[in-house]
């Protein structure tokens, strides 16, 4: 078989996707430069990457992007696959489920109601809620919650985000979710602190605004948002239908985990529409960005007038506005929102006054390639406030030195691990698996993570931790973990690291960290489940079954827990774990 060079393959890949749209020579040249000059915060030894290379590196199936310059959409393109099994490629009309970006469009709908005089943003929310009322308690200290506080995450409410529901699961109603009743898979939305005290992200609070909108308009949420927000903005390829309609399904992207495995059922369902239920395209989202930019300057008012748009783009507390976050990049201001649903990641950014903007989606849990693509776009189109990537030169580190660094660390309660792989050392933390690029035998940098880290040694030459310097400032020091007895990680961290150690087949360490987590967080059933997996693959079948049975009794939704366990075991089967152990466990548990 004749060999084909990488350059030829990349050319074929790029020209295939370019064929989706026809642009001028100048725009095609801009696109080509964007696609071939990707870099993160760092350029390692002068090496820039193509978009195809970085999608492969991050195991991303498909990507979609649209770019704004001078208040106009200048180009949009899709790359890779919307569905790998079907061989269906991403186009500019492929629908993605970009999670929390839903909150920005929801805010437009709520602000429109305020503009029409149908609600006062600064009055008690129970004045507008009909079919459900917020149950105030002593935690709120007698202070009432306002819609403005809900939109800006300052209402002091819990429930950070929503995990979604598998398509064949029982789907909870909005009021069930708000009260944490079965089949809801999250706790009740209640006060965790006094409203107005500080900014605390709450998808639960945004869900309350969904209930407010439906109570006030007496319309299904998705119908009102399409008629009063999407259609006036020209976002006719966008929808809050959950689950999507039959006619939409042929054009949906399939979600993928960071390891490339398909999300069960291709995508999850989010009845929490205002918080996470939007299906859209980058092209449609750019129509929203452009309209908001124009309305901010009083040049348009298709949905919101200038006063309401300024609420949408002015920080209420810290950097959060009503539905967006405001970034100040060396004096240049941008409004942004990121997003992640099961198998999807997204990001948009628009300049308040410079006419620049972008919307980017991937059908993957790993969205880091979007930040590299963003950097490339910002460089090509001269975006103010975006620094050029830093150039660094690396040095080799031999195996003897590298072996000293491997192990687990804790930094301000966050756990991390340094692991040896075929092509060098990798730094892992909170799901980020980043290669370590050494600029000296003791100092390293990461493309995906900020800062310059330097190892610390005791008088005998043993590594005790590392420092981390960001923008010239020394941050919290990482300490090497030598015992778990006195370890005090933040909530959830033991479980996250334990799961990572399990997936990398480091069963003894996984058991240690998961057991540590369970001792301090006994109500976290995921710790029990992952501990059971660890014992199963280590070979202690009886202990594994004992823990699996404990897990299946840990909640009020036994069917849901059983299904989660089946899906988890199927994930491990596909990942190449011990098939016989998995089969035996399924039979013992009647899964």
N, C-alpha and C positions, 0 to 999 in steps of 0.2 A: 504494500500500500504506500502511495507517495506521501511523503511528509509535507504538511502545510505549515508555513511559518506563523508565529504568533502575530506578527504584523499584519499578514494577510487575513487571519481570522478576525482580528480586531477591526480591520477595515471593512470586512464583510458585515460584521455585527453592527458597526456604526452606520453604514450606508443603508442597511436593512431598516433600522429604526428611523433614519432620517427621511425615508420615503413616505412617512406618515403625513407630513406637511410640506408645502412648497414655500420657501422663503427666498428673499433676495440673496444675492451673492454675499453682500456685507453681513447679513444676519447669519447665513450659513457659516461664514468664517468665524463669527463670534461664538456660535454653538460649538464649532470644532475646537476652538481654544478652550472653552469651558470644559469640554469632554476630555481633554488631554492634559490638563494642568491641575489635577486634584492634589490637595495636600491638607493635612490637618493643621494644628497649631505649629507643627514642625515640618521642615523639609530635611529628610535624613540623607546625608552624603550627596546632596544635590538631586536626589531622585524625586521626580514628579510622577503621578500615576494617571492612567486613563480611568474613566468612569467604569468601563467594563472590568478592569483589574480590581478596582475597589469593591464592586458589587460581588465579584467572585470571592474576594478576601473576606467579606462580611457575610457571605452565604445568603445574599439577597436575591430573591427570585425576580422581583419586578420593581420598577421605580417610575414615578411620573412627576413631571416638573413643569411649571409655567413661570415665566419671567416678565416682570414689569419694568419698563424704563420710560421716563417722561410721561407718567400717568397712562401708559398704553401697554397692553399685552403685546410683547414683541415676539415671543415664541413659546411654544409648548411642545413637549415630546414625552413619549413613553419608551421605556427600555425593559428588556427581559420579558418575563412571563407573568401574566395574570393568573394562569393556572398551568402548572408544569405537566400534570398528567394529561390534560386536554391539549397541550401544545398551544394554548391560547395566549397570544402576546398582549402586552400592555399597549393600549392606544391612549390618545388624549381624552377619550370618552369612557375609559375604564373607571368604574366606581370603586373608591376606597372607603374604608371606615375609620377615619382619623380621630377617633376618641374625643379628647377634651377640646379639640377645636370646635366641637359642637357648642361649647359654652359661649364662644364669641358670637355666633349667629343667634343663639338663644337670647343673649343680652340685647341684640338689636330688636328682637320681637318684644321683649319686656319694656325697653326704652320707648318703643313706638306706642305701647299702651299708656305710658306716662305722658308722652307727647300729646296723646289724644285726650288726656284728662281722666282716663279710666282708673288710674291708680296714682297714689302719691308715693314716691320712692322712699319717703322718710317717715311713713306711718307704720303702725303695727301690722305685720303681715296677716294676722288673724282677721283684720278688717276686710280682707279680700278672699280669704280661703272659705269655701262653702262646704265641700264634701269631706274635708279633713281639717282639723285645727291643730296648730302646734301646741303641745302640752308643756307650758312653762313650768319650771320647778325652781328650787332654791339656788341651783347653780347659776342661773341668769341674774341673780341678785335683784330681782324686781324690774329689770330693764327689758323693754320690749325690742324685738328683732324687726328690722326694716328690710324692705326689698333691696335697697342700696347695699346693705350689709351682706345680704345673700349673694349679690352679684360680685362683691369684692372680697368674699371669703373672710369677712370680719364679723360674722354673726356668732362666732364662738361655738360652732357646731362640729360634731364628729362625722364619721364616715368619709374618709379621704377620697376614695374612689370605688368603682364597681367592677367586679370580676367578670360580669356578663354570664349568660346562660347558654349551655349547649342547645342546639336547635331542637333536639328531641326531648329536652327537659321540660318540666312544668315551669312556666314563665310567671313570675310574680306580678301582681298589679302594683301601681304606683303607691296606693295607700298601704298595701302589705309591706312594701319596701320601706316606706317611711316609718312604719311601726315595727319593722323587723320580724314580721310574721311569716311562717311557712307559706309558700315555698321561697321566700326571700332568702338570699345567700349572704346578706349583710345585716349588721346589727341595726337597731332603730336609730333614726336621725334625731338626736337629742343634744341639748347643751352640754358642752364640756368645759366651758368657761363663760365668763360674763361677755355679752355682746359688745362689740366696739373696742374691746381692750387691745386686741392685736390681730394680725392677719394669720389665719390658719386655714389652709386649703380644705375645702369641703365640697365634694361632689354631692353629698347629701343636701347641702343648702341649695345647690342649683336645681336639684330635683324638686324642692319646694316651689321654686319659681315656675317649673313646668305645671305643677298643680294650680298655682295662682292663675297662669295663663288660661288653662282649660276651664277653670271655674268662672273667670271673668268673661271669656268669649263664648262659652257654652259650645265650643267646637273641639273636635279631636286635635291634639297638639300638632300633628303632622300636616293636617289640612290648613289650619290657620297659618302656620309658618310658610307653607308653600304659597298660599294666596297673597299673604301680606308682606312677606320678606323675600322669598326666593324669586317669585315671578317678577315683581318690580325691579329686582336687581339683575334680571336676566339669567338667574341661576336655575335654569329649567332642567338641568341634569342632576339636581340635588334633591335629597329627600330625607325626612326623618321617619320613614316607615320602618318599624321594627316588629316582626321580621320584614325584609324587603318584599315588594310585590313580585308576583310571578313574572311580569314583564321586565323587571329590573334584573332578575337573577342571571340572565344570560350574559350580562355585562359587568358582573361583580368580580373584583379581584378575590382570590382565595388567600386567606391568611396563613403564614408559615411561622413556626418557631425559629429561634436563632440557629438551631441545629439543622434547619431545612425541612423538618417534618411538618406535614400539613396539619393545621388546626382541626380538631375533630368537627366534622360537619362543614368544613371549609371556612366558617366564620361563626362568631358567637352573636347572640341576640342581646340587645341592651334596651329593656323597657325604660331605662333611665335616659330618655331621648335627649333632653336638654343638656345633660351632662356628658353623654357619650354615644348617642344614637345616630349621628349624622352620617349619611353616605353622600360623597361628593367627589369632584375632580379638582385638580389644581387650577384648571382653566376657570371653572365656576368660582372657586374661592378667590381668584384674582379679580373677578368682577366685584365681589364684596370689598376687597382691599382698595381698589381704585375709587369706588363710590365713597367709601369712608374718607379717603384722602381728599377727594374733591369737596365733600360736604364739610370737612373740617375747616376748609378755607372759604366756605360759603358759596361754592361754585355749583353745588348740586344738592338736591334734597329728595331723591327718589323714595327713600324710606324714612330717614331721620333728618331733622333740621340741624343747623349748625350747633345750637345749644345742646341738643341731646348727643350729637357726635362728640362734642368736647367732653361730656361726661364719660363717654365710651373710651376716650383717649387721655384722660387726665387722672393721674394717680390719686386714689382715694385715701390709701394708707400704704406707706412704703412704695413699692413699684407696681401695685395692682390697681387697675382701673375697673370700670364696670364691664367686665367681659374680656379684657385684654391685660397684658402686662406691658409696661413701658420700659424700654431700654434706653439709657443715655450713653451713647458711645462717643466719648470725647466731644460732647457738645451736640452731636447729631442724634435726634430722638427717633426711635422706631417703636411701633406697636407690634406685639408678637403673641403667639400662643403655640405651645407644643402639644403633642398628643400621643397616646398609646392605648390601643385596645388589644385584645388577644390576637396576635399575628399581624398587627398593623402599627406603624409609627408615622407621625406627620409633624409638619412644622410650617408656619407661615410667618412672614415678616414684611412690614410695610413702613416706609419712611413717613413721618408726619408732614414734612414739607418738601422733600426732595424728589418725589415722584418715582421712587424706586420700590421694588417689592418682589416677593417670590413666594410660591407655595410648592411644597415638596412632600411626596408620600412614598412609602415603601410598604409592600405586603410582607413585612418581617417584624419580629420583636426587636431586632437590632437595627436602630436607625442612625448609627454613627456616620454612615456614608453620606447622609443628608447634610451633616455639618461640613464635611469635606467639600461636597458639591456647593454648598452655600458660600464657602470661602472662595471657591473658584469663580462663582458668579459675581461676588462682591468685587473681586480683583478685576474681572473683565469690564464691569460696568462702573468702576470708580466710585464705589459706595463709601461715603465719608464715615469715618469712625471705625472702619474695619482694617486692622493692621495687616501688613504682609506677613506670611508665615516666617517663623524664625529658622534660619539655616544652622544646622549643627553637623559636626563631623564626629563619627563614632570610632571607638577603639575596640579591638577584640578582647574578650575575657575568657580565659581558659577554664576547663571543667573543674579544676581544683579550687579556683576562686569562686566559681559559680555555685559549687556545692555548699559553700559556707552560707550562702544567702537564702537557700531554699527553706521554707517553713511558713508558719502562720504569724501574723502581726495584728496588733490592735492600735488604732489611732482615734483618740477621742470617742471611744466606744464603738467605732466601726471596725469590722474585721476584714482582713485581707490575707492573701496567700501569695507566695512567690514559688513558682514551679518550673522545673527543668523540662524542656521539650527538645525535640530534635534540632530545631533551628535557634535555640537559645533559651534565655529565661523569660518568663511571662509573669506579669503582675495582675492578680485577680482581685476585684472588689465589687460587691453588689452587682454581679452579673457581667461586669466589664472584664474582658480578658485581653490584656494589652501587652504587646511585646516591649521588653526593656531595652532601650538603646543607650549603651554606655558611652559617656564622653571621657571617662577615666575609669580605672579599675574599681572605683568605689562610688561613682556618681552616675546616675541614669535618668533618662527622660522617657516619657510615654507620649505617643501621638494622641491617644484618646483621653489622657488625663493631664491636668495642668500641673505646673510646678517642676522644680528640680530636686530630686531626692538623692541624699547622700547617706551611705551606711555609717553606723556608729559601732565602734569596737570597744571591748573592755581591755584591760592591761595585758591580757593573755592572747589578744587577737580574735576573740570570739565575738561574733556579730550580736549586738544587743538591741538593734533597732535602726531607724533611719530618720533623718530630718527631711522636711519638705519646705522648700522656699518658693513662694509665689509672688511675682512682681516685687522682688527684693525684700519681702517680709517673711520671716520665719513662722511657719504655721505649727499646728500640733505635731508632736513627734510620735512616730510609730514605734511601738515597743514589741520586741519579739516575745511570743508566747511560749513559756517554758512549763507552765502549770495552769490548769483550769480552776484550781481551788479558789483563787482570789480574783479570777477574771470577771470583769463587769462590763459586758457588751451592752449596747443599746437593745431595746426590745426588737425581736425579729432577726437580729444579726446572727445568732447562733444557728437558727434554722436555715438562713440563706447560705451561710458557709457550709453547714452540714449537708445540705442538698448538693452543693457543688462538689464536695468531697465524695459523696455517694456517686454522683454521675461520673467522676473521674476514677471510680473504683478503689478509693482509699477508705475502705470500710471501717477500719479500726478508728481512724481519726473522725470519720463521719459519726460513728456511734458516740464518741467522746463529746463532740460539740453538740449533737442533737440531745444527748442526755443532759448536758449542762443547760441547754435552752429549756428543756421540759421541767427541770427543777425550779426555774424561775418564772416560767410561763406555762403552767400546767393546763390551762384552758385552750392552748393552741393545738388543735387536733392534727395539723399538718406535721408537727414535730413527731407525733406518734406514728403517723403513716410512714414518714421517711426513715424513722428509726426501725420500723418493721422491715422496710426494703433493705436497709443496711444489714440487718441480721440474716435476712433471706439469702442475699447474695454472698454473705460471708460463710454461709453454710449452717447456721443455727436455726433450723426450720421450726422447732417447737417454740422458741422465743419469738420468732417472726409471726407465727400464727396467733400467739397470745396477744401481741401488740396489734395485729390486724383486727382481731375481734374487739379489742379495746377501742380502736379507731371507729369501727362500725357502730359502736354504742355511744359515740361522743357527741351526737347531735340529734335534733328532732327530725331531720330529713334523711332517714336511713337509705331510701332509694337513691337519693343524690350522692350520699357518701359511698354507697356501693358502686355507683356508676363512676365516680371519681377514681375509686380504687382500680376498677377495671381498666379505665383509660390510662392510668399511671402504669399499670403492669404491661399494657400493650405498648406504651412508649418505650419501656425498658426492653421489651422483646424486639422491637424494631431497631433499637440501639445496639443490639448484639449481646445483651446480658444473658445469663444462664437460662435457656429456654425450658429445660427440664424443671428447674426450681419454680419458674413462673407457672408452668402447667400444673405442677403439684399443688401450689398455693391456690390457684383458681379452683381446683377440684375440692380441696379441703374447705374452702370458703363458699363453695357453690356459686361462684361468679360466672 
